[in-house]
């Protein structure tokens, strides 16, 4: 009888021990998952996954090889380069992680970070109030003024104010402040259907489908390098577009509430000056393939 009691006691002790271990493991696993979900930057895997169009020179473009420091595009035999790629490389190196570039169309960029498909979007996004309701942004990594482009032989080539663009046909890239906020400020302008991409916008101008386009300074500078027959229209204060600071500040977007990643990105960006940004942009424009503009 005593022997039987000892066996039963041992079995109960073993069962209790196994149960306790199971609860501890499950509890620890759940706690760890919750902690990661709440506090993780998304870089725990050692990879910074970044989305961009790879079709928005000089911010980003697609090329056939790894020349000039281009980075492979995920699930592709092609490579990405441009200002955004150069900046992403600097950030990844500073954080001690690998860089992975994901190609995505413009309208899919914000959903990509919202769903966690990518860690961040580095794609020339202006920090508008509307976007900041959907995602969080790092500190600016570029400051981009708004300008227009037209052809050298255009009747608008000497325009000194947006008022002088009245009556002209125009367009800009879809879902940008250029199209949604700036073009409507030109009284009497004939606004055409938005272009699906920056290259499509520039091609509309090059083929005389429109008289002028609205874009930001870096995109315009890249276009001038690719299209010698275009001219830049940069307006003096009070004669140009009315925009707020968030519309000309370009930031890196990430999932709402991802403070851990935001802090890491800001630590890298904070020491950089506007001149640093401009110098890096000049490097991007210098190596931009003509076909990418």
C-alpha positions, 0 to 999 in steps of 0.5 A: 500500500505504501509502495502504491502511494509512493508511485501515485505521489510520484506520478502526481508530482511529475504531472504537476511539474509538466503542467507547470512547465507548460504554463510557464512556456506558454505564458513566456511565449505569449508575453514575448509575442505581446512585447515584440508586437508592442515594442519591436521595431521590426528589425529583430530579424536583422533586416530593414525591409523598405518599399519604394516605386523604383520608378521615381528618379532621382529618388529611386529607379530600376536598373539592370545591374548593380553599378553605382551601388545599386541594391537588388530588388526582392523577387526580381533580377533587377536593381534599385538605385537613387537617393532613397536607396542611398539613404536606406543604405546609410541607415541600414549600415548605421543600424547594423542590419541588412537592407532589402528593397521591395518594389511597389506602386505608389498607391500600395506604399502606405498599405505595405507598412500598415500591414507589416509587409515592409518595415518602412517606406523610403520613397520621396513621400511628403509628410502631409497631415492626411498621411500622418493620420495613417502612418508615422514619419521619421524626421525629414530626410529631404526638403523639397520645394514645389516647382513646374516644368515646361518646354523651352519653346512653350509660351509659358517658358518665361512665367514668373508666377503661377498666375502666368500659367493660367489657361495652360494644360497641365498634370502631375503624378497621381495621389501627390500634393502636386496634383491634389493641392498645387495645380488647383491653385492655378486659376484658369488652368486646364488640369488633365488626368493625373499621371500614374507615375513620375516618368509618365508625367514627364512623358506627357510634357515631352510629347506635348500632351500638356503645357506644363507639369508640377513636381518637386525640385529633385524630380525636376532636376533629374528631368532636366538632366534627361530632357534638355528641351525642358525648362524649370519654373521656380517662383519667388515667394508670394508668386508660387504655390501655397504649401505648408511645411509638411508638404515640402518635408520628405520623410520615412513612413512606418507603421502607426505606433512603431516608436522603436523604429522611429527612434532608431531612424531619427537617431541616424537622421538627426545629425545630418544637415540640409546640405548633407541631403542636398549633396547626396541628392546631387550624387543620385542625379549624377548617376541617374540613367537617362531612361529612368527619368 
